[in-house]
Amino acid sequence: MAFQNKKLSVIAYANGFTLWHYVANETLATISASGYFNNVLTLMNSGDIIIINASDKTSIKSINVTSDTVSVAALG
């Protein structure tokens, strides 16, 4: 299954930082794949945080945005 806009929401926004939440009936590995969030590339910024509720587990990830790809990675 592909990314769905309706499953992405903003929890908080301040000073250019956004805390996102995404829930989907897909595995964390699928959702964490580079490019999964490319449909919202213009909305996300490097340094934003996303809480992902996947079918197999929940995880908190940092967002990295380049000129053409959104990727997520473990915090830290």
Backbone bond lengths (Angstrom), bond angles and torsions (degrees), N, CA, C in turn:
res aa  C-N    CA-C-N  psi(-1)  N-CA   C-N-CA  omega(-1)  CA-C   N-CA-C  phi
1 M - - - 1.454 - - 1.533 108.81 -
2 A 1.276 118.07 148.55 1.457 122.88 -177.71 1.524 111.66 -98.40
3 F 1.313 115.03 170.06 1.453 122.17 177.21 1.523 110.38 -54.40
4 Q 1.344 115.79 140.31 1.466 121.29 177.50 1.532 108.93 -126.92
5 N 1.328 116.47 119.63 1.467 121.77 -179.22 1.514 113.03 -53.44
6 K 1.328 117.31 -39.84 1.465 120.72 -174.91 1.520 113.05 -66.59
7 K 1.326 118.17 -12.92 1.459 121.29 -179.73 1.526 112.65 -97.41
8 L 1.318 116.87 0.66 1.463 122.85 178.11 1.512 109.53 -105.56
9 S 1.333 116.74 132.51 1.463 119.44 178.10 1.521 110.04 -140.94
10 V 1.316 114.68 157.88 1.461 122.40 175.98 1.518 108.17 -94.47
11 I 1.314 116.25 126.29 1.462 121.11 175.77 1.526 109.76 -88.63
12 A 1.338 115.62 -43.63 1.474 120.20 -179.20 1.526 109.23 -152.52
13 Y 1.330 114.80 150.45 1.459 121.31 177.22 1.514 108.43 -143.43
14 A 1.326 117.18 130.00 1.470 121.40 176.57 1.520 109.97 -161.64
15 N 1.313 116.23 137.00 1.464 122.71 173.71 1.525 113.51 51.45
16 G 1.318 117.51 39.81 1.448 121.61 177.97 1.517 114.82 81.98
17 F 1.325 117.85 2.79 1.467 122.84 178.46 1.524 109.27 -107.06
18 T 1.338 116.62 137.55 1.460 121.12 177.89 1.522 109.74 -125.93
19 L 1.322 115.40 135.54 1.460 123.05 171.47 1.516 106.62 -103.01
20 W 1.326 116.41 116.37 1.453 123.35 -174.98 1.518 111.29 -103.81
21 H 1.331 115.92 159.62 1.458 122.66 171.60 1.523 107.64 -135.75
22 Y 1.350 115.01 133.63 1.464 119.93 177.83 1.519 108.49 -135.48
23 V 1.316 116.35 131.89 1.461 121.78 178.25 1.518 109.15 -127.32
24 A 1.344 116.05 133.95 1.463 119.42 -179.96 1.514 109.77 -157.28
25 N 1.298 114.92 156.63 1.455 121.60 178.40 1.531 109.22 -90.23
26 E 1.323 115.33 55.23 1.461 123.95 177.79 1.519 107.57 -135.08
27 T 1.322 117.04 161.53 1.461 119.64 179.57 1.523 111.05 -72.46
28 L 1.315 115.27 158.66 1.462 119.99 177.57 1.527 110.54 -61.75
29 A 1.313 117.71 -37.59 1.468 120.60 179.08 1.529 111.43 -60.29
30 T 1.316 117.36 -40.63 1.467 121.46 178.86 1.524 110.66 -65.48
31 I 1.323 116.38 -47.49 1.464 121.35 -177.73 1.524 111.43 -67.88
32 S 1.325 116.97 -32.26 1.469 121.63 -177.60 1.525 113.12 -82.06
33 A 1.308 118.16 -5.22 1.462 121.07 -179.26 1.533 110.58 -62.86
34 S 1.302 115.72 140.18 1.459 121.13 178.35 1.523 109.83 -56.39
35 G 1.305 116.63 132.20 1.453 122.01 178.17 1.520 114.93 93.32
36 Y 1.335 117.77 -9.61 1.470 119.99 -177.45 1.529 111.24 -57.65
37 F 1.330 117.83 -37.98 1.461 122.27 -177.19 1.534 112.93 -96.83
38 N 1.316 118.18 17.99 1.474 120.99 -177.83 1.524 113.72 -59.66
39 N 1.332 118.53 -25.13 1.469 120.25 178.79 1.521 112.47 -63.10
40 V 1.323 117.16 -21.57 1.476 120.81 179.90 1.532 110.62 -117.53
41 L 1.307 116.26 29.43 1.464 122.68 -179.08 1.528 112.13 -52.67
42 T 1.313 117.82 -39.38 1.467 120.50 -177.16 1.529 112.98 -76.78
43 L 1.332 117.82 -11.66 1.465 120.98 179.91 1.526 112.70 -94.28
44 M 1.305 116.97 -29.99 1.467 121.54 -175.27 1.517 111.11 -93.41
45 N 1.329 114.89 152.97 1.465 121.28 178.73 1.516 109.68 -130.53
46 S 1.323 116.19 150.08 1.455 119.88 173.58 1.520 108.93 -58.01
47 G 1.315 116.19 136.03 1.449 121.25 -178.24 1.519 113.78 97.20
48 D 1.333 117.58 -15.87 1.464 120.03 172.89 1.525 108.32 -63.66
49 I 1.313 116.21 160.64 1.466 122.87 179.05 1.527 108.00 -119.90
50 I 1.341 116.19 143.77 1.457 120.80 177.60 1.522 110.17 -130.83
51 I 1.311 115.70 133.30 1.464 122.15 171.86 1.518 105.72 -96.69
52 I 1.321 115.99 122.62 1.456 121.26 -178.07 1.520 109.25 -111.67
53 N 1.321 116.23 121.06 1.459 122.12 172.40 1.519 107.00 -102.53
54 A 1.321 116.69 98.46 1.456 123.03 -178.47 1.522 109.86 -97.10
55 S 1.315 116.27 174.82 1.465 120.61 -178.87 1.525 112.36 -68.58
56 D 1.328 117.35 -25.75 1.461 120.07 -176.81 1.522 114.47 -107.47
57 K 1.326 118.66 -19.85 1.473 120.97 178.70 1.514 110.92 -171.41
58 T 1.314 114.77 169.61 1.460 122.41 177.32 1.519 107.91 -112.72
59 S 1.328 116.49 141.92 1.456 120.56 -178.01 1.531 110.28 -148.55
60 I 1.315 115.47 152.06 1.458 122.07 174.08 1.521 107.15 -110.93
61 K 1.319 116.25 125.87 1.465 121.85 -174.75 1.523 110.79 -129.16
62 S 1.319 115.50 156.12 1.463 120.48 171.77 1.525 108.16 -94.30
63 I 1.309 115.33 153.38 1.467 122.01 -177.71 1.523 109.40 -105.76
64 N 1.322 115.79 137.66 1.454 122.05 174.13 1.522 107.80 -125.59
65 V 1.319 116.11 127.09 1.461 121.46 -178.83 1.519 109.38 -118.66
66 T 1.327 115.75 126.25 1.457 120.66 171.16 1.524 106.80 -106.72
67 S 1.295 117.44 -170.26 1.466 119.68 -176.52 1.522 113.20 -63.93
68 D 1.336 117.59 -24.25 1.460 118.93 -176.77 1.528 115.44 -138.52
69 T 1.343 118.23 6.28 1.472 120.32 -177.10 1.513 111.92 -144.09
70 V 1.339 114.53 138.92 1.452 121.80 170.77 1.526 107.15 -104.79
71 S 1.322 116.36 129.34 1.462 120.21 175.44 1.516 108.39 -131.40
72 V 1.322 116.12 157.71 1.455 121.65 177.04 1.522 109.10 -122.81
73 A 1.339 115.58 151.45 1.459 120.50 -177.91 1.518 109.40 -146.84
74 A 1.311 115.52 162.58 1.460 120.33 177.46 1.520 109.98 -60.82
75 L 1.316 116.23 148.07 1.457 120.13 176.85 1.520 109.88 -69.57
76 G 1.319 114.94 150.29 1.474 118.03 173.83 1.419 115.51 110.15
